[in-house]
Amino acid sequence: MKRLTIVSLCFLLFVGNLLFSQVKGFSPINTESLLQEQFSAKFNQQNIFDRNQMPLGDVIVPKYYFVGPGDILAVQNLTTSNTTQYLTVTPENSVLIPRIGKISLEGMTLEDVSKAIINAFKERNSKAIIYTSLFKPRNVIVTLRGNVDVKGSFIVPASYRVSTAISMLNQPKRENITAQMMGYMSVKQIAHDYSAKQYRKSGIPVPIAYSRRNVAVLHNDGTSTSVDIEGAAVTGNIELDPYVRENDIISIPAEPLSYPEISISGSVIRPVRLPYKEGDNISNLLKFGYGFTDEADLNNIVISYNNGRSNKLSINDKLEAANANIKIEPGASIIVRQKKEIFKNTCIVSVQGCVEQPGSYLIEGDSVRLYDIIKKAGGFTDRAYLPLAYILRNSKEFNNPQFPAWSIAEQFQYSDLLLEDTTRFHLDINYKKPLVSCDFVDAFIHKNKKANILLHDGDVIIVPDNPKTVFVYGQVNNPGYITFQPGKTMEWYIEQAGGYAINAEDTRARIIDGRTKVWREGNENVFLNAGDEVYVPKPPDVSQGVKIQTWAIIISGIATAASLISFIISIVRN
């Protein structure tokens, strides 16, 4: 039995060697080395996956990516097996392939490297089926200089293009940003966004930084590249915004006093004015606008020049034009006109609360008034309480509030208010409400047609129920809700709440309007509505030191007056 087992093993080894010998490029003596290679490949693969992963940045285009030391290539040879070999590019910029040898990759792109590896395998076996790919890009050191906030040398993946490297590196580290810097950066950014928003609405082109089209990159081999970030973005030409390489020096230029410009304005998504570059053409300039708005009139597009010449362009919605590749001169400007308004606006108004048919109503035109909508809603119910009814306006100012500090500074800049008014102004501006100035009592009970206001698209009319109470609080003996009685004054409600407490300052009692929350003084001619509030404060808290100072001033004034009277009497006697 043992002899049969030995014979069987010998037979299997013989057949295995015979099979390997039939494959061109392999010999029976390479069996052991093949097993070692597979073990080595698995070991290297494990090491590769254990490395810390960094953000890859941009998608790799093999034609433009230069391979360098540290890149990891994946090679799959389907001729012999379905396993993948991982090859690391050596520091001398070459790669060692088992049973193939050394291949120099100096100055090669990823596309060139793939061809070189495939050709090396095919020299051994013309029928070889080989696939290659970049498995993991290397890290490189780049230096950022010039007109940037953050300067120095940094490590980034070689898959980053120059624009990506600038965006990622030109940011202060969070731990280095103080609260003052954060506030300054926020206000500066909001001011920039606010200005850009206003220009976009008008169609006036917003200037782009000079450096966006004039970044200089010095490479390790002494050559340099002029990077056009804006041009690369609209044309897709990676050569205008290449991948970073070892020891690249990225230099951001300062803004010159003057330089030639081109622009596109009007009904485009991004009206922009940017530096002119040699080779700019009509097609590029159109793409810098990022496309047309819905209001753009494609039959009314004109290109103008500094010397007064202008030509009408024939362009479709895909930014395709006749003679689009014609080069343009410095100062060229494309203006996209807007269509004439030929449609009617529709107005949607909502009525909520105590009306017969609450809901939203669609009305054409721009002359919709309060009476019209209430009539469409079937009128008020018996429970409707008009003194508390109000209208909310769907205003852009309230939908997209600005940064409070910026808004306050902008509105307070030219005011004639005193410095002491700023605290009250801060409160008022932060608690603005999108209310429409409208008195429903005046409009529907007193039949004042001036109160029949025009409504806007998105207005919401709220008609609440009668709360039937008035709330009294502060320095009263029995604060709380008091049942509403028509024709009663503030003093009457305070009496119902137990009268003034011992600490009350009755001269400062106020009525708070239930609809507007406006404070007003009460007297015998001012009657409250249901939902109003009455607040009774106590005297202001004054420290003992302030009291002493106050009495000292009073006593000093009395003494001065007495001295003056005595002086006058003595003069009269003499």
C-alpha positions as CSV (number, residue, x, y, z in Angstrom):
1,M,0.0,0.0,0.0
2,K,2.8,2.4,0.9
3,R,4.6,1.6,-2.4
4,L,1.4,2.4,-4.4
5,T,1.1,5.8,-2.7
6,I,4.7,6.7,-3.5
7,V,4.2,5.7,-7.2
8,S,1.0,7.8,-7.4
9,L,2.8,10.9,-6.0
10,C,5.6,10.5,-8.5
11,F,3.1,10.2,-11.3
12,L,1.3,13.4,-10.2
13,L,4.6,15.3,-10.1
14,F,5.5,14.1,-13.5
15,V,2.2,15.1,-15.0
16,G,2.4,18.6,-13.3
17,N,5.8,19.2,-14.8
18,L,4.7,18.1,-18.2
19,L,1.7,20.5,-18.1
20,F,3.9,23.4,-17.1
21,S,6.4,22.6,-19.9
22,Q,3.6,22.9,-22.5
23,V,3.1,26.6,-21.6
24,K,5.4,28.8,-23.6
25,G,7.7,30.8,-21.4
26,F,7.7,28.3,-18.5
27,S,9.9,25.3,-17.8
28,P,9.6,22.4,-15.3
29,I,12.2,23.9,-13.1
30,N,10.1,27.1,-12.5
31,T,7.4,25.4,-10.5
32,E,9.0,26.2,-7.2
33,S,9.6,29.8,-8.1
34,L,6.0,30.1,-9.3
35,L,4.7,29.0,-5.9
36,Q,7.1,31.5,-4.2
37,E,5.9,34.3,-6.5
38,Q,2.3,33.6,-5.6
39,F,3.1,33.6,-1.9
40,S,5.1,36.8,-2.3
41,A,2.2,38.4,-4.3
42,K,-0.2,37.6,-1.4
43,F,2.2,39.0,1.1
44,N,2.7,42.2,-0.8
45,Q,-1.1,42.5,-1.4
46,Q,-1.7,42.3,2.4
47,N,0.9,45.0,3.0
48,I,-0.8,47.2,0.3
49,F,-4.2,47.0,1.9
50,D,-2.8,47.6,5.4
51,R,-1.5,51.1,4.3
52,N,-3.4,54.2,5.4
53,Q,-5.7,55.3,2.6
54,M,-5.7,58.9,1.6
55,P,-8.3,60.8,-0.5
56,L,-7.5,60.0,-4.2
57,G,-8.7,63.4,-5.4
58,D,-9.3,63.4,-9.1
59,V,-10.1,60.6,-11.5
60,I,-7.0,59.3,-13.2
61,V,-6.7,59.7,-17.0
62,P,-3.9,57.4,-18.1
63,K,-2.8,59.6,-21.0
64,Y,-1.9,62.5,-18.7
65,Y,-0.8,60.8,-15.5
66,F,3.0,60.5,-15.2
67,V,4.1,57.3,-13.3
68,G,6.7,57.8,-10.5
69,P,8.4,56.1,-7.5
70,G,5.9,54.7,-5.1
71,D,3.0,54.1,-7.5
72,I,1.5,50.6,-7.1
73,L,0.6,48.9,-10.4
74,A,-1.8,46.0,-10.7
75,V,-0.9,43.5,-13.4
76,Q,-3.2,40.6,-14.3
77,N,-1.9,37.8,-16.6
78,L,-4.9,35.7,-17.6
79,T,-2.6,33.4,-19.7
80,T,-1.4,31.4,-16.7
81,S,-3.8,32.3,-13.9
82,N,-6.4,34.7,-12.7
83,T,-4.3,36.2,-9.9
84,T,-3.2,39.8,-9.8
85,Q,0.4,40.9,-9.2
86,Y,1.0,44.2,-7.4
87,L,4.2,46.0,-8.5
88,T,5.6,49.0,-6.7
89,V,7.6,51.5,-8.8
90,T,11.1,51.7,-7.4
91,P,12.9,54.9,-6.3
92,E,14.8,55.0,-9.6
93,N,11.5,55.0,-11.5
94,S,11.5,51.5,-12.8
95,V,9.5,48.3,-12.2
96,L,10.7,44.7,-11.6
97,I,8.5,42.1,-13.1
98,P,9.1,38.4,-12.2
99,R,10.5,36.3,-15.2
100,I,10.4,39.5,-17.3
101,G,13.0,41.7,-15.6
102,K,13.4,45.4,-15.1
103,I,11.5,48.1,-17.1
104,S,12.5,51.7,-16.9
105,L,9.5,54.1,-16.6
106,E,11.3,57.4,-16.9
107,G,9.1,60.1,-18.4
108,M,6.3,57.6,-19.1
109,T,2.6,58.2,-18.6
110,L,0.3,55.5,-17.2
111,E,-0.8,54.8,-20.8
112,D,2.8,54.4,-21.9
113,V,3.6,52.1,-18.9
114,S,0.6,49.8,-19.7
115,K,1.8,49.4,-23.3
116,A,5.4,48.7,-22.2
117,I,4.4,46.0,-19.7
118,I,2.0,44.3,-22.1
119,N,4.7,44.3,-24.8
120,A,7.2,42.8,-22.4
121,F,4.9,39.9,-21.7
122,K,4.0,39.4,-25.4
123,E,7.7,39.1,-26.3
124,R,7.7,36.0,-24.2
125,N,4.3,34.8,-25.3
126,S,2.6,36.5,-28.3
127,K,-0.8,35.1,-27.2
128,A,-0.5,36.4,-23.6
129,I,-3.6,38.2,-22.3
130,I,-2.4,41.0,-20.0
131,Y,-4.3,43.8,-18.2
132,T,-2.6,46.6,-16.3
133,S,-4.0,49.4,-14.0
134,L,-2.9,51.9,-11.4
135,F,-3.9,50.3,-8.1
136,K,-2.8,53.1,-5.8
137,P,-1.2,56.5,-6.6
138,R,1.9,57.6,-4.8
139,N,2.3,60.5,-2.5
140,V,4.4,63.5,-3.6
141,I,5.8,66.6,-2.0
142,V,4.5,69.9,-3.5
143,T,5.3,73.5,-2.4
144,L,2.7,76.3,-2.4
145,R,4.0,79.8,-2.9
146,G,2.8,83.3,-3.9
147,N,-0.5,85.0,-3.3
148,V,-2.1,82.4,-1.0
149,D,-3.0,82.4,2.7
150,V,-1.1,79.2,3.5
151,K,2.4,78.7,2.2
152,G,4.9,75.8,2.6
153,S,5.6,72.2,1.5
154,F,2.9,69.5,1.7
155,I,2.3,65.9,1.0
156,V,-0.5,65.1,-1.4
157,P,-1.5,62.1,-3.6
158,A,-0.2,62.3,-7.2
159,S,-3.8,61.9,-8.3
160,Y,-4.4,65.5,-7.3
161,R,-4.5,68.0,-10.1
162,V,-3.1,71.4,-9.5
163,S,-6.5,73.1,-8.8
164,T,-7.3,70.3,-6.3
165,A,-4.0,70.7,-4.5
166,I,-4.5,74.5,-4.2
167,S,-8.1,74.1,-2.9
168,M,-7.1,71.5,-0.3
169,L,-3.9,73.1,0.9
170,N,-4.8,76.8,0.9
171,Q,-6.9,76.5,4.0
172,P,-5.8,77.5,7.5
173,K,-5.8,74.6,10.0
174,R,-8.8,74.6,12.2
175,E,-6.7,74.7,15.4
176,N,-4.9,77.8,14.2
177,I,-8.2,79.8,13.5
178,T,-9.1,82.1,16.3
179,A,-12.7,83.3,17.1
180,Q,-11.8,86.7,15.7
181,M,-10.4,85.2,12.5
182,M,-13.5,83.0,12.1
183,G,-15.7,86.1,12.5
184,Y,-13.7,88.1,10.0
185,M,-13.7,85.2,7.5
186,S,-17.5,84.7,7.9
187,V,-18.3,88.4,7.4
188,K,-15.9,88.6,4.4
189,Q,-17.4,85.5,2.8
190,I,-21.0,86.7,3.4
191,A,-20.1,90.1,2.0
192,H,-18.6,88.5,-1.1
193,D,-21.6,86.2,-1.6
194,Y,-24.1,89.1,-1.1
195,S,-22.2,91.2,-3.7
196,A,-22.0,88.3,-6.2
197,K,-25.7,87.6,-5.7
198,Q,-26.7,91.1,-6.6
199,Y,-24.5,91.1,-9.7
200,R,-25.9,87.7,-10.8
201,K,-29.4,89.2,-10.7
202,S,-28.4,92.0,-12.9
203,G,-26.5,89.9,-15.4
204,I,-23.4,92.1,-14.9
205,P,-20.2,90.0,-15.1
206,V,-18.4,89.3,-11.8
207,P,-14.6,89.4,-12.0
208,I,-12.6,86.2,-11.5
209,A,-9.2,86.3,-9.8
210,Y,-6.3,86.7,-12.2
211,S,-4.6,83.6,-10.7
212,R,-7.5,81.4,-11.8
213,R,-6.0,81.4,-15.3
214,N,-2.3,82.1,-14.6
215,V,-0.9,79.6,-12.1
216,A,2.7,78.7,-12.7
217,V,4.1,75.2,-11.9
218,L,7.8,74.5,-11.9
219,H,8.7,70.8,-12.2
220,N,11.6,68.9,-10.8
221,D,13.2,68.5,-14.3
222,G,13.4,72.3,-14.8
223,T,10.4,72.6,-17.1
224,S,7.3,74.6,-16.2
225,T,3.6,74.6,-16.9
226,S,1.1,77.4,-17.1
227,V,-2.1,76.3,-15.5
228,D,-5.5,77.6,-16.6
229,I,-7.9,76.3,-14.0
230,E,-11.0,78.1,-15.5
231,G,-10.1,76.9,-19.0
232,A,-9.6,73.3,-17.9
233,A,-13.0,73.3,-16.1
234,V,-15.0,74.4,-19.2
235,T,-13.0,72.5,-21.9
236,G,-12.1,69.3,-20.0
237,N,-8.5,69.6,-21.2
238,I,-6.4,68.1,-18.4
239,E,-3.2,69.6,-19.9
240,L,-4.5,73.0,-18.7
241,D,-4.7,71.6,-15.1
242,P,-2.3,68.7,-14.9
243,Y,-1.6,66.2,-12.1
244,V,1.0,67.2,-9.6
245,R,4.4,65.5,-9.6
246,E,7.4,65.1,-7.3
247,N,8.7,68.5,-5.9
248,D,6.4,70.6,-8.0
249,I,6.4,74.3,-7.0
250,I,3.0,75.8,-7.4
251,S,3.2,79.6,-7.6
252,I,0.1,81.8,-7.3
253,P,0.6,85.2,-8.9
254,A,-0.5,88.5,-7.4
255,E,-3.1,90.6,-9.3
256,P,-1.5,92.9,-11.8
257,L,-2.6,96.6,-12.0
258,S,-4.1,95.9,-15.4
259,Y,-4.4,93.0,-17.8
260,P,-6.6,92.1,-20.9
261,E,-10.0,90.6,-20.1
262,I,-13.0,88.9,-21.8
263,S,-16.5,88.6,-20.5
264,I,-19.9,87.0,-20.9
265,S,-23.0,88.7,-19.4
266,G,-26.7,88.8,-19.4
267,S,-29.0,85.8,-19.2
268,V,-26.3,83.2,-18.3
269,I,-25.9,81.2,-15.1
270,R,-22.6,82.8,-14.3
271,P,-22.0,86.3,-15.7
272,V,-18.2,86.5,-15.4
273,R,-15.3,88.7,-16.4
274,L,-11.9,86.9,-16.5
275,P,-8.4,87.3,-17.8
276,Y,-7.8,86.8,-21.5
277,K,-5.5,84.0,-22.6
278,E,-3.9,83.5,-26.0
279,G,-6.1,81.0,-28.0
280,D,-9.4,81.9,-26.4
281,N,-12.3,81.4,-28.8
282,I,-16.0,82.0,-29.0
283,S,-16.8,78.4,-27.8
284,N,-14.6,78.8,-24.6
285,L,-16.2,82.2,-23.8
286,L,-19.7,80.8,-24.1
287,K,-18.8,77.9,-21.7
288,F,-17.4,80.3,-19.1
289,G,-21.0,81.4,-18.5
290,Y,-21.9,77.8,-17.4
291,G,-25.0,77.8,-19.7
292,F,-28.1,79.9,-20.3
293,T,-30.9,80.8,-17.9
294,D,-34.5,80.1,-18.8
295,E,-35.0,83.7,-19.8
296,A,-32.2,83.7,-22.3
297,D,-33.1,84.7,-25.9
298,L,-30.9,82.4,-28.0
299,N,-31.8,84.5,-31.1
300,N,-30.4,87.7,-29.6
301,I,-26.8,87.0,-28.6
302,V,-24.1,89.5,-29.6
303,I,-20.3,89.5,-29.4
304,S,-18.7,93.0,-29.1
305,Y,-15.1,94.2,-29.2
306,N,-13.3,97.3,-27.9
307,N,-13.2,99.0,-31.3
308,G,-16.9,99.1,-31.5
309,R,-17.4,96.1,-33.8
310,S,-20.2,93.6,-33.0
311,N,-21.5,90.5,-34.5
312,K,-24.7,88.5,-33.9
313,L,-24.1,84.9,-32.9
314,S,-26.3,81.9,-33.9
315,I,-26.2,79.5,-30.9
316,N,-28.3,76.6,-29.6
317,D,-29.0,75.6,-26.0
318,K,-26.0,73.2,-26.2
319,L,-23.6,76.2,-26.6
320,E,-22.9,75.2,-30.1
321,A,-22.5,78.0,-32.6
322,A,-21.4,78.5,-36.2
323,N,-17.7,79.3,-36.3
324,A,-17.5,78.7,-32.5
325,N,-13.7,78.0,-32.8
326,I,-12.9,81.4,-34.2
327,K,-10.3,83.1,-31.9
328,I,-11.4,86.2,-30.1
329,E,-9.5,89.4,-29.2
330,P,-8.8,90.9,-25.8
331,G,-11.7,92.9,-24.6
332,A,-14.3,90.6,-26.3
333,S,-17.7,90.4,-24.6
334,I,-20.7,88.2,-25.3
335,I,-24.0,89.6,-24.2
336,V,-27.0,87.3,-24.0
337,R,-30.3,89.2,-24.1
338,Q,-33.4,88.3,-22.2
339,K,-36.7,87.2,-23.6
340,K,-39.7,89.6,-23.5
341,E,-42.1,88.7,-20.7
342,I,-45.2,87.3,-22.5
343,F,-46.7,85.3,-19.7
344,K,-49.1,86.3,-16.9
345,N,-48.2,85.8,-13.3
346,T,-50.3,83.6,-11.1
347,C,-50.9,84.3,-7.5
348,I,-51.4,81.6,-4.9
349,V,-52.8,82.8,-1.5
350,S,-53.7,80.7,1.5
351,V,-56.5,81.4,4.0
352,Q,-56.3,79.6,7.3
353,G,-58.5,79.6,10.4
354,C,-62.1,80.7,10.9
355,V,-63.4,81.0,7.3
356,E,-66.0,78.9,5.7
357,Q,-63.6,77.3,3.1
358,P,-60.0,77.5,4.3
359,G,-57.3,76.5,1.9
360,S,-55.2,77.8,-1.0
361,Y,-56.5,79.8,-3.9
362,L,-55.0,80.4,-7.4
363,I,-55.9,83.8,-8.9
364,E,-54.4,85.2,-12.1
365,G,-53.1,88.7,-12.3
366,D,-51.4,91.2,-9.9
367,S,-54.5,93.1,-8.6
368,V,-55.7,90.5,-6.0
369,R,-57.1,92.2,-2.9
370,L,-58.0,91.1,0.6
371,Y,-61.8,91.3,0.0
372,D,-61.5,89.1,-3.1
373,I,-59.8,86.2,-1.2
374,I,-62.1,86.3,1.8
375,K,-65.1,86.2,-0.5
376,K,-63.6,83.2,-2.4
377,A,-63.1,81.5,1.0
378,G,-66.8,81.9,1.8
379,G,-66.4,84.7,4.4
380,F,-65.8,84.5,8.1
381,T,-67.3,82.0,10.5
382,D,-69.1,83.1,13.7
383,R,-66.0,82.2,15.7
384,A,-63.7,84.5,13.7
385,Y,-62.0,87.2,15.8
386,L,-60.8,90.0,13.5
387,P,-58.7,92.0,16.0
388,L,-56.2,89.2,16.1
389,A,-56.3,88.3,12.3
390,Y,-53.1,88.9,10.4
391,I,-51.3,88.3,7.1
392,L,-47.8,86.7,6.7
393,R,-45.8,87.5,3.6
394,N,-43.5,84.9,1.9
395,S,-40.6,87.3,1.6
396,K,-37.1,86.3,0.3
397,E,-35.7,88.5,3.1
398,F,-37.1,86.2,5.7
399,N,-36.6,82.9,3.7
400,N,-32.9,83.6,3.3
401,P,-31.8,85.7,6.3
402,Q,-28.4,87.2,6.1
403,F,-25.7,86.9,8.8
404,P,-27.1,89.1,11.7
405,A,-23.9,91.1,12.2
406,W,-23.6,91.8,8.5
407,S,-27.3,92.8,8.2
408,I,-27.1,95.0,11.3
409,A,-23.9,96.8,10.2
410,E,-25.4,97.4,6.7
411,Q,-28.6,98.9,7.9
412,F,-27.1,100.9,10.8
413,Q,-24.2,102.3,8.8
414,Y,-25.8,105.6,7.7
415,S,-28.4,106.0,10.5
416,D,-28.7,109.1,12.8
417,L,-29.5,107.0,15.8
418,L,-27.5,107.4,19.0
419,L,-25.0,104.8,20.2
420,E,-27.4,104.0,23.0
421,D,-30.0,102.9,20.4
422,T,-27.9,100.1,19.0
423,T,-29.0,97.6,21.7
424,R,-32.7,98.2,20.9
425,F,-31.9,98.1,17.2
426,H,-30.2,94.7,17.6
427,L,-33.4,93.4,19.2
428,D,-35.7,94.9,16.7
429,I,-33.8,93.6,13.6
430,N,-33.3,90.1,14.9
431,Y,-37.0,89.7,15.7
432,K,-38.5,91.2,12.6
433,K,-41.6,89.3,11.4
434,P,-42.9,89.0,7.9
435,L,-46.2,90.6,8.8
436,V,-48.3,92.7,6.4
437,S,-49.6,96.0,7.8
438,C,-53.3,95.4,7.8
439,D,-56.1,96.0,10.3
440,F,-59.0,93.6,9.7
441,V,-61.3,95.5,12.0
442,D,-60.7,98.6,10.0
443,A,-61.2,96.7,6.7
444,F,-64.3,94.6,7.4
445,I,-66.1,96.3,10.3
446,H,-65.4,99.9,9.6
447,K,-65.5,99.3,5.9
448,N,-62.4,101.3,5.2
449,K,-61.5,100.6,1.6
450,K,-58.0,101.8,2.1
451,A,-57.5,98.7,4.3
452,N,-58.4,96.5,1.4
453,I,-54.8,95.8,0.6
454,L,-53.2,94.2,-2.4
455,L,-52.0,90.6,-1.8
456,H,-48.8,89.0,-3.1
457,D,-48.0,85.5,-4.2
458,G,-47.4,83.3,-1.2
459,D,-49.3,85.5,1.3
460,V,-51.0,83.5,4.2
461,I,-54.1,85.0,5.8
462,I,-54.6,83.8,9.4
463,V,-58.1,84.3,11.0
464,P,-57.9,83.0,14.6
465,D,-60.7,82.1,17.0
466,N,-61.7,84.4,19.8
467,P,-59.5,83.6,22.9
468,K,-62.1,85.3,25.2
469,T,-59.4,86.2,27.7
470,V,-56.8,88.9,28.6
471,F,-53.6,87.9,30.4
472,V,-52.5,90.1,33.3
473,Y,-49.1,89.5,34.9
474,G,-46.2,91.2,36.6
475,Q,-46.6,93.1,39.9
476,V,-50.3,92.3,40.5
477,N,-51.8,90.4,43.5
478,N,-53.5,87.7,41.5
479,P,-51.9,87.4,38.0
480,G,-53.4,85.2,35.3
481,Y,-56.2,85.0,32.6
482,I,-59.1,87.4,33.0
483,T,-62.3,86.8,31.1
484,F,-62.6,89.3,28.3
485,Q,-65.2,92.0,28.6
486,P,-65.7,94.5,25.6
487,G,-65.2,98.2,26.3
488,K,-62.9,97.7,29.4
489,T,-59.7,99.5,30.1
490,M,-56.3,98.4,31.5
491,E,-57.2,99.6,35.0
492,W,-60.3,97.5,35.0
493,Y,-58.4,94.3,34.2
494,I,-55.7,95.1,36.8
495,E,-58.5,95.4,39.4
496,Q,-59.8,92.0,38.3
497,A,-56.3,90.6,38.9
498,G,-56.3,91.8,42.5
499,G,-55.0,95.2,42.0
500,Y,-51.4,96.5,42.1
501,A,-48.9,94.5,44.3
502,I,-46.8,96.3,46.9
503,N,-43.8,96.5,44.6
504,A,-45.8,97.7,41.5
505,E,-44.9,100.9,39.7
506,D,-48.4,101.8,38.3
507,T,-47.1,104.6,36.0
508,R,-45.2,102.1,33.9
509,A,-48.0,99.6,33.4
510,R,-48.5,98.7,29.7
511,I,-50.8,96.9,27.3
512,I,-49.2,94.4,24.9
513,D,-51.2,94.1,21.7
514,G,-52.2,90.5,21.0
515,R,-51.7,90.7,17.2
516,T,-48.6,93.0,16.8
517,K,-47.0,92.6,20.3
518,V,-46.6,96.4,20.3
519,W,-46.6,98.0,23.8
520,R,-48.9,101.0,24.5
521,E,-50.0,103.0,27.4
522,G,-53.5,102.6,28.9
523,N,-56.0,105.2,29.8
524,E,-59.7,105.7,30.1
525,N,-60.1,106.0,26.3
526,V,-58.1,102.9,25.4
527,F,-60.0,99.6,25.4
528,L,-58.5,96.1,25.3
529,N,-59.2,93.3,22.8
530,A,-59.3,89.6,23.6
531,G,-55.8,88.2,23.4
532,D,-54.1,91.4,24.7
533,E,-51.8,91.3,27.7
534,V,-51.3,93.6,30.6
535,Y,-47.8,93.9,32.2
536,V,-47.1,95.7,35.4
537,P,-43.4,96.2,36.2
538,K,-41.7,97.1,39.5
539,P,-39.4,100.1,39.9
540,P,-36.0,99.7,38.3
541,D,-33.4,98.0,40.5
542,V,-30.9,100.7,41.6
543,S,-27.7,99.8,43.6
544,Q,-27.0,101.4,47.0
545,G,-24.1,103.3,45.5
546,V,-26.2,104.9,42.8
547,K,-28.8,105.9,45.4
548,I,-26.1,107.6,47.5
549,Q,-24.8,109.4,44.4
550,T,-28.3,110.5,43.5
551,W,-28.9,111.9,47.0
552,A,-25.5,113.6,47.0
553,I,-26.4,115.4,43.7
554,I,-29.8,116.5,45.1
555,I,-28.2,117.8,48.3
556,S,-25.5,119.5,46.4
557,G,-28.1,121.2,44.2
558,I,-30.0,122.4,47.2
559,A,-26.9,123.8,48.8
560,T,-25.9,125.5,45.6
561,A,-29.4,127.0,45.3
562,A,-29.3,128.2,48.9
563,S,-25.9,129.8,48.4
564,L,-27.1,131.6,45.3
565,I,-30.2,132.9,47.1
566,S,-28.1,134.1,50.0
567,F,-25.7,135.9,47.6
568,I,-28.6,137.6,45.8
569,I,-30.2,138.7,49.2
570,S,-26.8,140.2,50.3
571,I,-26.5,142.2,47.1
572,V,-30.0,143.5,47.3
573,R,-29.5,144.7,50.9
574,N,-26.3,146.5,50.0
